[in-house]
Amino acid sequence: MMRAQVTGLGSYAPERVLSNQDLEQMLDTNDEWIVSRTGIRERRLALPTESTSDMAVVASRRALADAGRVAEDIDFIILATNTSDTVFPSTAARVQAQLTDRPTPAVDVQAGCTGWIYGLTLAKATIESGLYQRVLVIASDKLSSIVDYEDRTTAVLFGDGAGAVVLEGRAEGALGILATYLNADGRGADLLIQPGGGSRWPASHETVDNRLHYLKMSGNDVFRFAVKAMPEAIEQGLARAGLTVGDMDVLIPHQANQRIIESSMRQFDLSECQVVNNIGRYGNTSVASIPLAWDEIRHQGHLSFGAVIVLAAFGSGLTWGSVVVRWGKTS
């Protein structure tokens, strides 16, 4: 049986920085309020001319180079996003066209901030089934395009970024994706939503006047959901891998809120060195938060060969899930 192993990892964060001090000039807020409630000090914003697909292409090229591959080697492209360039066609198709002239299957996955976890799960299944040998899984979101900068409850949270991983089939061994866990509960769909622009509320003067094309969030409800969903995702993923929390070397949680990350640490009695936390510098980059953090700690030399890594996320839908990986980038 084949196992999906990581052969390349790449990420991209825009250069433009929006600090808490910048937000103080725009909103009725201040640095102390933001940091105490979220842990965020700054976030990166894409340029007005920079799209979700543009960021995805940069991260993808870096992942391909890290794997020693070119785009023509890829059999399938999966792109997780909540801010597609257009409603259709897929952003994945646009990325494919920028990466290679060779037609390649490409599809978007939309599962809130859990989208990249869903994408990794789909890639794992296609590789293990023998359908595809090499899959590029991308996460990219330009949340600044849908954030209401008149709403201090959401404007302080989100940033832009992208990440990508090359997965390749290898004869089953110790390394690679050991297990995944996915779940969703649509009863909470309206707790985190961009209402306007779809078939339920098509664009109109009314939807624009009511600011329905911006992200809306019931913060307290999402927080209560997250502190329950994250531990479940971690435990379920480990159980499916035949492991326990004691076997976990590194937790890379979705970077949504400092308090949610700390809740998971307390629940599992994890030390700070076991839990990756870069939310202070990037904010919540949605699907991109985990690959951004993963690539960052890899470059910092904080991952040892054979380490058990748990990637865990929650998001709109409501969705939640995890991926358990035994680290070791193979060539």
C-alpha positions in Angstrom: 0.0 0.0 0.0 1.2 3.5 -0.8 1.5 6.2 1.8 1.3 10.0 1.1 4.6 11.5 2.1 5.7 15.1 2.1 8.4 15.8 -0.4 8.1 19.6 -0.6 6.8 22.5 1.5 6.4 26.2 0.7 4.6 29.3 1.9 4.1 32.9 1.1 3.2 35.9 3.2 2.8 39.3 1.6 5.3 42.1 2.6 2.7 44.7 3.5 2.1 44.8 7.2 -1.0 46.1 9.0 -0.2 46.6 12.6 -2.4 47.2 15.6 -1.2 50.8 15.7 -2.4 51.1 12.1 -5.8 49.8 13.1 -5.9 52.3 16.0 -6.1 55.0 13.3 -9.0 53.3 11.5 -11.2 51.9 14.3 -12.2 52.5 17.9 -9.7 50.0 19.2 -6.1 49.8 20.7 -3.2 47.5 20.8 -3.8 46.4 24.3 -7.4 45.4 23.6 -6.4 43.4 20.5 -3.5 41.6 22.0 -5.3 40.7 25.2 -8.3 39.2 23.3 -6.5 37.7 20.3 -2.7 37.6 20.7 -2.4 39.4 17.4 0.1 42.3 17.0 0.2 42.5 13.2 -1.0 40.8 10.0 0.1 40.7 6.4 -2.1 42.1 3.6 -1.9 41.4 -0.1 -1.6 44.2 -2.5 -4.8 45.4 -4.2 -3.6 43.9 -7.4 -2.5 40.6 -5.8 -5.1 37.8 -5.9 -5.6 34.5 -4.1 -4.3 32.7 -7.1 -1.2 34.9 -7.3 -0.3 34.1 -3.7 -1.0 30.4 -4.3 1.3 30.3 -7.3 4.3 31.7 -5.2 3.7 29.2 -2.4 3.3 26.3 -5.0 6.5 27.2 -6.8 8.4 27.2 -3.5 6.9 23.8 -2.6 7.8 22.4 -6.0 11.4 23.6 -5.8 11.7 22.2 -2.3 10.5 18.8 -3.6 12.9 19.0 -6.6 9.9 18.9 -8.9 8.4 20.9 -11.7 4.7 21.5 -12.2 4.6 19.0 -15.1 5.4 16.3 -12.5 2.1 16.9 -10.7 -0.9 14.7 -11.4 -3.5 16.6 -9.4 -3.9 20.1 -7.9 -6.1 20.7 -4.9 -6.6 24.3 -3.7 -8.3 25.2 -0.4 -9.6 28.7 -0.3 -12.6 30.8 1.0 -11.7 33.8 -1.2 -11.6 32.4 -4.7 -10.6 34.8 -7.5 -14.1 34.4 -9.0 -17.2 32.4 -8.1 -16.2 30.3 -11.1 -14.1 29.1 -12.7 -12.1 27.5 -9.9 -9.0 29.3 -8.6 -7.2 26.0 -8.8 -7.6 26.1 -12.6 -6.1 29.6 -12.7 -3.2 28.4 -10.6 -2.7 25.4 -12.9 -2.5 27.7 -15.9 0.2 29.9 -14.3 2.2 26.9 -13.2 2.2 24.8 -16.4 0.9 24.6 -20.0 0.2 20.9 -19.5 -3.5 20.3 -18.7 -3.7 18.9 -15.1 -6.8 18.1 -13.0 -7.4 20.9 -10.6 -10.2 21.6 -8.1 -11.1 24.0 -5.3 -12.0 22.9 -1.8 -14.1 25.2 0.4 -14.4 24.1 4.0 -13.8 27.3 5.9 -10.5 27.5 7.8 -10.4 23.6 7.8 -10.2 23.6 4.0 -6.5 22.6 3.9 -7.1 19.7 6.2 -9.9 18.6 3.9 -7.5 19.0 0.9 -4.8 16.9 2.5 -7.3 14.2 3.3 -8.5 14.1 -0.3 -4.9 14.0 -1.5 -4.1 11.2 0.9 -7.0 9.2 -0.4 -6.1 9.6 -4.1 -2.5 8.6 -3.5 -3.3 5.6 -1.4 -5.9 4.4 -3.9 -3.3 4.6 -6.7 -5.3 7.1 -8.6 -2.5 9.7 -8.5 1.1 9.6 -7.6 2.0 13.2 -7.0 -0.5 15.8 -5.6 0.0 19.5 -5.0 -2.2 20.7 -2.1 -2.4 24.5 -1.8 -4.0 26.8 0.8 -4.5 30.5 -0.1 -6.8 33.2 1.2 -7.0 36.9 0.7 -9.2 37.7 3.6 -8.5 41.4 3.4 -10.8 41.3 0.3 -13.9 40.4 2.4 -13.0 41.9 5.8 -15.1 44.9 6.9 -12.6 47.5 8.1 -15.4 49.3 9.9 -16.1 46.3 12.1 -13.6 46.1 14.9 -14.7 42.7 16.0 -13.5 41.1 12.7 -11.1 43.6 11.2 -8.4 43.0 13.8 -8.3 39.2 13.3 -7.6 38.4 9.7 -4.6 38.5 7.3 -3.5 37.1 4.0 -1.2 34.3 3.0 -0.6 31.0 1.2 1.0 27.7 1.7 1.5 24.5 -0.3 2.8 21.0 0.0 3.8 18.3 -2.5 2.6 14.9 -1.5 4.0 11.8 -3.3 3.2 8.1 -3.0 5.8 6.0 -1.4 5.9 2.3 -0.3 4.3 2.3 3.1 6.8 3.1 5.8 7.1 5.2 9.0 7.0 8.6 7.4 4.1 10.6 5.9 0.4 11.1 6.6 -0.6 8.5 9.2 -4.3 9.4 9.6 -6.9 12.1 9.1 -10.1 13.1 10.8 -12.9 15.3 9.3 -16.2 16.6 10.5 -18.9 19.2 9.9 -22.1 20.5 11.5 -24.1 22.7 9.2 -26.4 23.8 12.0 -23.8 26.5 12.7 -23.4 27.7 9.2 -24.6 31.2 9.9 -22.1 31.8 12.8 -19.3 32.5 10.4 -20.4 33.6 6.9 -20.0 35.9 3.9 -23.7 36.2 3.1 -23.8 38.2 -0.1 -22.9 37.2 -3.6 -24.1 33.6 -3.7 -27.4 32.2 -5.0 -29.2 32.8 -1.7 -28.4 36.5 -1.6 -27.3 37.5 -5.1 -25.5 40.9 -5.5 -27.9 43.8 -5.4 -28.1 47.4 -4.2 -29.6 46.0 -1.0 -26.8 43.5 -0.3 -24.2 46.2 -0.9 -25.9 48.7 1.3 -26.2 46.2 4.1 -22.6 45.2 3.7 -23.5 41.6 3.2 -20.4 41.0 1.0 -18.2 41.2 4.0 -17.4 38.5 6.5 -19.8 38.2 9.4 -19.0 36.3 12.6 -20.7 35.6 15.9 -17.5 35.6 17.8 -18.6 34.2 21.2 -20.4 31.3 19.6 -17.5 30.5 17.3 -15.1 30.6 20.3 -17.3 28.2 22.3 -17.4 25.8 19.3 -13.6 26.0 18.8 -12.6 25.1 22.3 -14.6 21.9 22.0 -13.9 21.1 18.4 -10.1 21.4 18.5 -9.5 18.8 21.3 -11.9 16.4 19.6 -10.0 16.8 16.3 -6.7 16.2 18.0 -7.8 13.2 19.9 -9.7 11.6 16.9 -6.8 12.1 14.5 -4.3 10.5 17.0 -6.7 7.6 17.7 -7.0 6.8 14.0 -3.3 6.7 13.8 -3.1 4.3 16.7 -1.4 7.0 18.9 -2.1 9.0 22.0 -1.5 12.6 23.1 1.7 11.4 24.7 3.0 10.4 21.3 2.5 13.8 19.8 5.7 15.8 19.5 4.4 19.0 17.8 0.9 20.5 17.5 0.3 23.0 14.7 -3.1 24.4 15.4 -5.1 26.8 13.2 -3.9 30.2 14.1 -7.3 31.8 14.9 -7.0 33.2 18.4 -4.3 33.0 21.1 -6.9 32.0 23.8 -8.1 29.0 21.7 -4.5 27.8 21.3 -3.9 28.2 25.0 -7.1 26.2 25.7 -5.8 23.2 23.8 -2.5 23.5 25.6 -4.2 23.3 29.0 -6.5 20.5 28.0 -3.6 18.3 26.9 -1.0 19.7 29.4 1.3 20.7 26.5 4.4 22.8 26.9 4.9 26.0 24.8 7.7 24.3 22.9 5.3 21.6 21.7 2.7 24.1 20.3 3.4 26.3 17.3 2.2 29.8 17.7 2.9 32.6 15.2 -0.5 34.3 15.3 1.1 37.5 16.7 2.8 38.1 13.4 0.3 36.9 10.9 -3.2 37.0 12.4 -5.7 34.5 11.2 -4.9 33.6 7.6 -7.6 31.0 7.4 -6.6 28.0 5.3 -3.1 29.2 5.0 -2.4 29.5 8.8 -1.2 25.9 9.3 1.1 25.6 6.2 2.6 29.0 7.0 3.4 27.9 10.5 4.6 24.5 9.4 7.0 26.0 6.8 8.2 28.6 9.3 9.2 26.1 12.0 10.8 23.8 9.4 13.1 26.6 8.3 13.9 27.5 11.9 15.1 23.9 12.4 12.4 23.0 15.0 11.3 19.8 13.5 13.3 16.6 14.1 13.2 13.6 11.7 10.4 11.2 12.7 8.5 13.7 14.8 4.8 13.2 15.1 3.0 16.3 14.1 -0.7 17.0 14.5 -2.3 19.6 12.3 -5.7 20.7 13.7 -8.2 23.2 12.5 -11.8 24.5 12.8 -13.7 26.8 10.6 -17.0 28.0 9.0 -19.5 25.4 8.1 -19.0 24.6 10.9 -16.1 22.3 10.1 -13.2 20.8 12.1 -10.5 18.2 11.5 -6.9 17.0 11.9 -4.1 15.4 10.0 -1.4 13.3 11.8 2.0 13.3 10.1 5.3 11.6 10.9 7.8 14.2 9.7 10.6 13.5 7.3 10.8 15.2 4.0 11.8 12.6 1.5 13.2 13.0 -2.0 
